[in-house]
Amino acid sequence: MERASSVLKKGEWSGEARDSVTLDETARNRRRLRLASDGGMEFLLDLPHAVLLRDGDGLQLTGGAVIVVRSKLEELYEVRAQEPSAQALLRLAWHIGNRHLPSQIFDDRILIRRDHVIRQMLEGLGAVVMDVSAPFDPEGGAYDGAETGHDHHHGHREHGSGHGHSHSHDRHHHDHDHH
């Protein structure tokens, strides 16, 4: 079985692709996965770490051939603000982000996965939410080198280690004296 062990970012490779593989966003965000190309060729995706593959990226096979990645149409919500303003859309984006939902952001709309509870929340905030079928290419995460992921690593220090504020938690005093 052929192996794809490196990713060639869209625009950074040229030439003719041997085949294509059409995947949803979940399958495009893997490190190791057995796949079948659109033409029926089986191969193993075997990357050093998980990477969100984008539409147009190439998977380089051990023999040098390239399989081009295509984004599969997915059942999504298109979220727009009722009032066409950046502030209204940003407010909706904040609520989506506060729930750590993968989202694809455009100037005038946001795409997210379908979830009826989230839809109700957004409509309650004044959003216009429509069912759409579209490729899903969410924003990358802040903690993982601009790839989508959910590992958030935060440094933890002992209190009093010189990080600029007191954490006295008595009833009458909670001082945060940031300089």
N, C-alpha and C positions, 0 to 999 in steps of 0.2 A: 504494500500500500504506500502510495506517495505521501510525503509529509510537507506541510507548509510551516516553516519555522521563522519566517520574517514577513513583516508588513511593509509594503511600499506605499507611502502616502499618496493620495490623489494629487496629480500634478508633478510628482517627483519621479515618475516612471513613464516610459514611452514604449511604443511597439505594440504588437498585436497580442491580446490576451488569448491564451489557449482555450479558456472556457470562462463561465461566470458562475457565481453562487449567489442565490437570492435568499436573504435571511432577515428575520425580524430583529428588532433592537436587542432583545434578550440573547439571541444566538450570536449577535455581532459583538457581544461584550463577554467574551470567554477567553480562557488561556488554552484550554485543551478540549477538543471536541471532534468526534468523527463526523465528517460531512460528506454529502454527495453534491457534486456540481449540477448545474442546470442541465448539462449534457449527460449526466449519469455516472461520471467518474468519481469513485470514492477516494477520499484522502483524509489525512489526520491533520487538524489544526493543532500545532504543538509549539506554542509561544513561551518565552521565558516568564512572562507575566500577562495578566488579563489586560486587553486593550480594546477600546470601543472602536470597532471597524466602521469606517464611514463609507457611504456610497461613493464608488470610484476608486477606493483603495485597492491595491493589488496584494495578493498572497503569493509569495514566491515559493515555488516547489523546489525540492532538493535538486532536481535536474535543471533548474533555471527557468522553467516555464512559469507563467503568471496566470493566476485565476483572479478575475476582477470581481469585487464585491458589489452587489446590488441590494438596495434596501427594499424589503418586502412591504407591500401596503398593509397597514394595520388599522384596526378600529380605534379611533381616537376621538377626543373632544377638541373642537376649535373654540377657544375662549376669546371673546372680544368684550371691550367695555361698551356699555350702552351709550355713554357720552364719549365722543371721540377725542380723548385727551391723553397725553402721555401720563399725567398723574393718575388718571383712572385705571389705565392699564398697569402702571407700576404698583398700584395698590393691590390689584388682583394677583400680580406676580409675587408680591410679598407674601400674600396668604398661601399661594401655591408652594413657594419656597420654604415657608415656615413649617410645612408638612413634609418637607424633603421629597417632593414628588419630581421625578424626572420630567423635564419640560423643554420644549423647543420654542425659542423665543424669536418672534419677528417684530417688525416695527409696529404692526397694527393688531397682532393676535398672538396667542400662545397655544401650542398643541400639548396635550397631556393624555395619558391613558384614561380609558373610560372607568369611572367609578361613580355610581349613582349618589353616594353620600357627598362626594366632592362636588358633583354637579349641583346638588341642592344648596350647598354652602356658597358656591360661586354665584348662583342665581340670586341667592339672598343678599349678596354683596353688590348686586346690580350688573352682573355679567350676562352677556348673551352667549349661550353655550349650544353648539351645534354638533351633531354626530357627523364625522367625516371618516373617509378611508384615505390614508396618506402614508408615505414613508415617515418613520419616526427617527429623528436624529437629535436627541436631547443634548443640552449643554453639558460640558464636562464638569467634574467636581473641582472645588477649590483645593482640596487636600491631596489630589492624586495626579498632579501633573497634567491637568486639563483633560483628563479622561473621566468618563462617568464612573462613579463608584460610591461606595457607602462607608469606607473606612475613614474615620475621622480620628487622627492621632493628635492628642494635646499633651503638652508637657505638664507634669505635675510636680510641684515643689512643696516642701514643708513650709508651713506658715512661719513668717519671720525670716525668710531666706533673702530678704532684701528686694522683694518685688513691688515695693512702693505703697502698700496699703495694709492697714490693720484689719484683722478679722475678729475683733472682739464681738461676741454674739450675746452680750447680756441684753436685757430688755430696754435699756435706756440709751445705748450707744452702739452705733454701727458706722464706723469711720472709714471712708474711702478717700484718703488724701492723695490723689494722683497729682504728680508734678509734671 
